Amino acid sequence: MQLSVDAGTVSLDQFAAKTSAISSCGEAKNLGKSLDAEINRNRQVRASALPADLQDTLKAMTLGQATPVFSADGSVLRVIVLCARK
């Protein structure tokens, strides 16, 4: 699950603090709704299709945990929450 928010609605520090406390996909969904985030669920993403640094991060994560915040240009803040493994 990916949560994406406009950087103008929440600061990087606030988003990082809130998402680092996530411990389940249900919590992620609820947080996303409370922040008016775009919530994308894609159950078919293979780790090999992601950038190498993100692959390494996801391999080290436990289910329900969120990645550190990332952003291509600073205008949209994103995290990925690991909901399942195959």
N, C-alpha and C positions, 0 to 999 in steps of 0.2 A: 504494500500500500504506500502510495506517495502522497504526502501532504505538501501543498504549495500555497504560500501566502504572499500577498503584495507587501514589499518591504516598507511601504508607506503606512501600513496599518498596524504593524507590530515591529519592534526593533529586533535586530539580530540577537541581542543578549536575551530579551524576553522570550523569543521563539526558541532559542537554544535551551534555556532553562526549562521551559514547559515541555519541550519534546524529549529532553534527556530524562525526564521523570516517567515517560511512557513505559509500561510493562506488559501491555497486551494490545492486540489489534482493536479490541472494543474501546479501550481508553484512547487510542489514536483516533478512532472515528469520532468519538465524543469531543475530543479536543479540537479536531478539525472543524466540526460543526460550530463549536463555540468561537473559533477564530474566523469563521466564514472562509475557511480554506477550500481550495479545490482538492477533492479527494479522488485519487485514481487507484483502482484495484486492477492489477493485471496478474492473473495466476499463472501465466505461461511464460514469464520472463526467465530466460536462462542466464545464469551468472556469466557465462562465456560471452554473452551479447553486451555486457556492460564494460565500462572502462576498467582497466586493470586495478587501479587504486580502489575503486568501489567494490570490485570482486573480492579483494583482500579484506576490506572492511566487513562485507556481508558474511564471509566465511568465519570470521571471528565473533559474530553476533549470536545472541541467543534469541529464540522466538519471542516476539513481542517487543523487542528492543529497536530503537530508532538510530539511524546513522547520525553522525554530526551534520549540522546544517551545511548545505552547499548551495551555490548560486552561480549561474553562468556570468551574469553581469551586475549582480547586486540588486536588481529591481524586483526579483522574485526569490523568496527564500524557500528551500525545499529540504525535506528529509524523506528517507525511505524507512518504513517499518517492516521488519521481517515477520511475516504472518505464517509461512509454511516453508518446508523444504521438501525436495523430492530426492 
